[in-house]
């Protein structure tokens, strides 16, 4: 599942503002140079750390963020993504990702876009939610059927 946070038309998102906003939302810099939203409900990963619910990468190559250069970074946008299978509670992780994307857009003056890079509407959000439910149900059936 993918969402984009795009800068306003003809502008760029500023790294220092991104870093501050990410910190306010409890996102941690980590694996692959991305920022990660970790579980708040006690779900743990294999390393006994809070499980990653979703991640945020830079839309420009190589996609990573370097904390040492966030102050000078400017980018046309970021991508928020949820890996499936991934978080133990994928629907809750998706809901948190959408809320975070909308909050970041409001704070930074950006726009939330869907995987086709069209504005995320309540209808397209619901379609993504339905796709996630269907996919996780198929996955559970496949895993349970082994």
N, C-alpha and C positions, 0 to 999 in steps of 0.2 A: 504494500500500500504506500502510495507516494502522494505528497502534497508539496507545492512550491510556495515559497514566500518571495514574491517579486518586488523589487524596488518600484517606486512610482515611475511612470513613463518618463524616460530621459534622465533619470537619476540613478544613484547607486546607494546601496546600504553601506553604512560606515562601520568598520570593524570594532571600534571602541564602543559604539552604541550597541552593536550585536553582543559583544562580550558582556556588557552590563545587563542587557535584557536576558541573556542566557543565564547569568548568575541569579537574577531575580526569580527566574523560573526553576532554579535548582538543577540546571543542566551542567553536567561535568564533562570536561575535556578528557578524552580517553582513546581507546582503540582506534586505529586508522586515522587519527587526527580529527575525529568527529566529536561532536558534543552529544551526550547521551542523557536521556531521561531514565532514571532508575526507579524501580518499584518502590512505592511508599507503603505497600501493604504486607511486607514481610517475605515476598517471593524472592528466592535466592537463586543465583546461577551456580555453575559447577565449582567456581572458586569461592563459594560462600559469600559473595557480595550481592547486594540487591540486584535483581535481574534487570536487564535493559528492556525498557518498554518500547522506546523508539529512539531514533538518532537523527542528527542534523548534520548535513555536509554542505560544503560550498558548491554552488553550481558551476564554478569555473574549475578547470583542471588544476591540480590533481584531485580536487574535492576536499582536501583536508584544510584544517585551520592550524596555524602555528601560534600558540599563545604569545610568543615573543614578538610577533609582527601584527597582532590584532589591532594595535593602535594606528597602523598605517594602511590596513586593508580597506579596500572598497570592492564591492561585488554587486552584480546585477540581481543576485538573489541567493537563496539557500533552498535546499531540498530537505524535507522531513520525510523519513521513511520508517516503516514498520515491517520487520521481517517476519514472515510466516512460513514454517513454524518458528516461533520465537518466544514472545512473552507468555507466561502461564495463563494470563487472562487477556487474550488478544482484543476483545471488544472494549474492555476498559482502557487498554493501552491506546486503541484507536480514538476513543473519546477524549482522552487526555491530549493526544497529538493534535486533534482538531481544535480543542480549546486553546492549546499553546500557540498553534499557528494563528488563530484569530487574535489572540492577545498580542502576539509579536507584531502582527500587521497593524493593529491599532496603535501600539507603542511606537513603531518605527515608520509609520505612514506607508506601509507596503500593501500588497494585495495577495490574498490567498487564492491559489490556482490549483486545479485538479491535475491528474496525471497527463491530461491532454493540453495542459497550460491554458485552460479556459477558467474563468472565475468560478470558484467553488460556491455553489448555491446550496440551499437547504435540500433541494431535490437531489443534486449530484452527491451531496454528503450522505443522504439516505441510501442511494444506490450503492455507494462504497460500503456502507454499513451492511447492507443486504449481501453484497458479494463476499464480505468477510465472514458473515454467518454461514453462508453456503460452503465456502472453502473450508472453514474449520470443522463443519459437520462432516464433509467428505473426508477430510484428514482423519478425524476421530473414527469414522467407519473403517477406513483403510487400516489404521493402526490397530484398532480393536479386532479386525478380521484376521489378523495374522496368527 
